[in-house]
Amino acid sequence: MNKMLNKTILFLLVITVFSCKTESNSSAKTSNDTPFDAKVDSLMNLMTLQEKIGQTVMYSGSGTITGPTVNTNFRTYIKEANVGAMLNVYSTKATRDLQKLAVEETRLGIPLLFGYDVIHGFKTIFPINLGLAASWDLEDIEKGSRIAAEEASAVGIHWTFAPMVDISRDPRWGRISEGAGEDVYLGSEIAKAYVKGFQGDDLSKTNTILACAKHFVGYGAAQAGRDYHTVNMGMDELRNVYLPPFEAAVDAGVETFMTAFNELNGVPATANKFLYRDILRDEWGFNGFVVTDYTAINELVEHGFAENEKHATELAIKAGIDQDMMSSANRLYLEELVNEGKVDEALINDACRRILLAKFKLGLFDDPYRYIDEQREKDVIYKPEFLEAARKSAAMCSVLLKNNDKTLPLDKNQTIALIGPLVKDKENILGNWGAAGDRTGKAISVYEGVQEYLADSKVAFAKGCEIEGDDTSGFTKAINAAKTADKVVMVMGEDYDMSGEAASRTNIKLPGKQTDLIKAIRKAVPKKQIVLVLMNGRPLDLSEEDTLADAILETWFPGTSGGYGVADVLFGAYNPSAKLPVTFPRTLGQVPIYYNMKNTGRPIPDHDPHEDYKSHYLDAPNTPLYPFGHGLSYTTFEYSDVELSSETIGFSDTLTATATITNTGDYDGYEIAQLYVHDKVGSITRPVKELKGFQKIFLKKGESKTVSFKLTAKDLEFYNLEEFRVEPGEFEIAIKGTSDFDFEHSFTLE
Ligand code: GLC
């Protein structure tokens, strides 16, 4: 009885001393002072070294398996005050159970943080992130992550391990599905939108959660597109391409960072002082905390960078890593390292302080159970407006890659043959990182979406084949279905676990016998229009399909309401507006291939692509099948009257570039106008073009609007191996609806 009384008194002391509501502030580039500093100091003065180390430890529950199986007695560790956070625990019951252990069975009752991979939705799953990037709609991306935070926070989740802001130019890499594609400007803008959506404007509200910029850094540049593989890159590429989206997340106030599994130029990210102390803390002024990726501290031994796990523990904390996810390294070795004088206790104090600060910002010391709300869980999960928002996102993310002879939109008076392994799919449609999404029936299939538009009598279904495997026994039924219908719609792609973590492919074609099925249908009905609808987590090699299908719609994995959204596009209720955030190669042999490459000293001349001694292939063109920024509409848009406010600008001037865009077709629709520049000469070579702005505008058929972009010298800054600088000279400039164009205008910066 006395023990319980002591605990209660101590807990009340801790809570009384600290519980006062103050506006939380983000970890953006502001001063280090926060309204919670005194409270954190007071609490830390009560803590033992072991209790402080406990805050730097994170374990995984069994809700979702997101890494190698490691058996841990996390309940025991929590009661010993050896755990500061848990991941993969995501129900009100489970979070309440473990929070009670921490709050009521430890000396100081410090609440746990609960983290989870809420990457593109919690229960209501939105299109995969590469798909969301294709919408180029920052408002919609922010809204989707806001909805994800609403649902996740209702079950006790305080922290999402998102956004993943890794730039990637390699479709072999399975995690290209989780990011915003190949471009640094688009990726940076999208990173900010996610952070704002997840964190909102006040972390003390129970519907806002900590965001986490990951994986710092360079993970998307893994050699050969093989996950976890070695990364080597020059400082120009690191600072001009891979770092900026992370800095953008810091500017947006992201509260946490996560380390990357890879090494960078010989030093594993999880022990990389240059990244975490020099850049993240000193250059960018980041005040939040850094968590490792799953068992990443222990992996320093496999990297050949640490002698053993104890040495790895020392290297990680010294590099500026605050919390250990699933290695047990901090729990097992940090106190010993301090006692041996190998690690300064001040480093542990810094880490503990940052983690406690996050808990204060969330209001967990006012009420450790405030995010655990059974009624809110009932009220919030799968709200109709959330499902509707996911439907709209699915439509906005679908990229119309090809549409010969106005094959699309479909006519409700015609019959269609719906063929392919993903027509009735309700599982893969969520894509990878589907969090707590339901793969057993909640999601709307394309078949169900089509049923919203066509009576069953107008639809002939045949699966035709599986996603994988050599079985072609279903071809005959599919061919017969095609023969009976006016048009053929084939829904094909990858299995959802063919992309995501540890899911790299050396072959980026459609798996199995899917392409053969398209060929068989094409042969059987040579005059019929074929629409290919794709669900996939990476750019695919569609060179064959491009010769077989009359229309191709890239839907990525469109999520819980995906079938509705895709059908809205197929039948014209939503005129497709999405643009590719990543290049689709003609063949894997071209990879890496991306729009903003360098010119080389021997570029292919336009007039003679086969001229000798030029930078080209013997067996394929240099151009991609579908370029970055490409995406068709059911209408057409014409760009004209590009005007510059001046032919010359000074370093303190602002250039205004305008263009008139006219909807010259038969449908109202959105167009994503893109601003590109080309720095013709630099103290290091510069990309042949760079995206520097975009605007999504709505135009009724026949309507014209003027889009206007402002450009300053700062927008033209780059890192030239020694410093960030803006250099005078001639810049080409263009406003287009794709990255596939030749420049026609230029200005001079002097
Ligand atoms: C995984 C992923 C990381 C994720 C973490 C927790 O290994 O690399 O993105 O957030 O573990 O699930």
Boltz pocket constraint, residues with backbone or C-beta under 6 A from the ligand:
constraints:
  - pocket:
      binder: B
      contacts: [[A, 66], [A, 67], [A, 87], [A, 117], [A, 161], [A, 214], [A, 293], [A, 294], [A, 501]]
      max_distance: 6.0
